[in-house]
Amino acid sequence: MESYIIRIYRRDKHEPHNIIGTIEDVDVGGTRPFHNAEDIANILTGEGKNSKDKIGREKRRIARLNLKLPARIDGVDENGKKFTENTTITNISSYGAYINMKNQVSKDTGVSLIIAPEDSCLNMKARVVRIENGRNKTGVGVAFI
């Protein structure tokens, strides 16, 4: 059985079908906004305009922001050699980030990530949780520790 938390923030008493709020999937942790009763039904059943709207299909705990941020990553590659690489974060959340890298790393490797290195803005420790090999670069998903 699936479990949800429905939060209603506003309801128009002159047009009661206009309800604004969010639905949270307790098991997965995804949250989606709704604007009327039909949206609620579509989100819960995965029907309507976009069948991917069903909350249960989203595995991330929180939405990621598509931001291009300069970063420097320090770690150990898959051959055990230390590296430092200037790169770009392509999306980020409070739990992790997705980075394009030239160095090859292994899953579960610990790395140090400095966001906006010119300003030494934010220094994060992270663990590699996903690797997508491409031609010139490797996409790496990291979870902040």
N, C-alpha and C positions, 0 to 999 in steps of 0.2 A: 504494500500500500504506500502511495506517495503522500508526503506531508508538506503543507504549504502554510506560510503566514501571509495573510492579506492585510495590508495597511491602507485604510481609506483616509486621505488627507482632506478631501473637500468633496461635498455633494451639493448640487444645485437644487434647492427645494422647489423651484419652479419647473425644472426639467430633471426629474429624479433619475433618469437614465444616464445623466452626465455625472460620473463618479471618477474622481482622480485619486490614484494611489499607486502602490507597488505590490507585487506578489513575489515572495521569496520562497525558493525551494529549500526546505530544511535539510534534505539529504545531500544535495549538490552544492548549495550555497549561492546559486545564481539569483539575481533580482531583475525583474522587468517591470516597467511602468505600464499602467493602463489608464484609459480615459473614459471608458464606459463599460457596461455589463457585457457587451459583446466581446470586447477586448479580453475581459477576464476569462470568458468561456474559451476563446481561441487560444490563449496562452496555456490554459490548463489541459486542453485537448491536443494542442499542436496543429489545429486546423486554421482555416482562414487564408489570408493572402500569402502568408509565408509559413510553411510547415516547420521551418527551423526556429520559429518563435517560441516553441515549447521550452520552458525553463530547464527541464531535465537534460536537454541536449548540451547545455553549456557546462563545461567541467571546471572552468576557472572560478576561483572564489570571488574575484572582483574583476571588473572590466579593465582592460588595458587602454592606455592613452597612446595613440599613434603620434609620437613625437620623435623627431630626429635630434638626438642629443650627442654632442661629442663626448667621448669617453676614452679612458685608458684602462686596459685590463692587464693584470699581472698574474701569472700562474705558471704551471708546469704542463708542457705539452704531452702528447701520448707516448713520446719517447723518453720522458723523464727529464727533459731539458727545460730550464727556466726561460720564460719569455716575457717581454713587455710589448704591447701592441696598442697603437692609437687606432681607434675604431669609432663606429657610430652605433648608438642604441636606436633601434627602429620603433620599439614600443616598450612601455614601462607601466608597472602598477606598484602598489605598495608591497606586493609579494615577490615580484621578480621583473625580469626584463628579457628582451630578445635582441641579440647582438649579431652582427655579421663580422666574422673573423677570418683571417688568413691562416693563423696557427690552428693545428688540429689538437683538440683536447678530448679526453675521455669522459664518459658519463660519471657523475658523482665526484668529479675533480673539484677541489676548492679553488676559488679565484678571488682576487681583489679587484674591485671595479671603482674607478674614480670618475664620477660624472662631472663634466665641465672642468677638465684637469687644469686649464689655465688659471682658474679661480680656486682650485682645490675645494670645490663646492661641496661635494659629498663623496665620502669614501665608504664603500659598502663591501662586506664580505658576502660571498655567494657560493652556491654549489651548482654545477652543471646538471640540468635535469633533462635536457633534450638536445639532440644534435641532428641537423639536416644538412647533409653534404651537397654542395653545389659545385659548379665548374671552377670558379675563381675564388669563391669564399664559402665559408661554412656558417650556416645559421645556428646559433647557440641560444637555447633558453636557459636562463639561470634563475634560481630561487634565492632570495636574500636570506641570510642567516641572522 
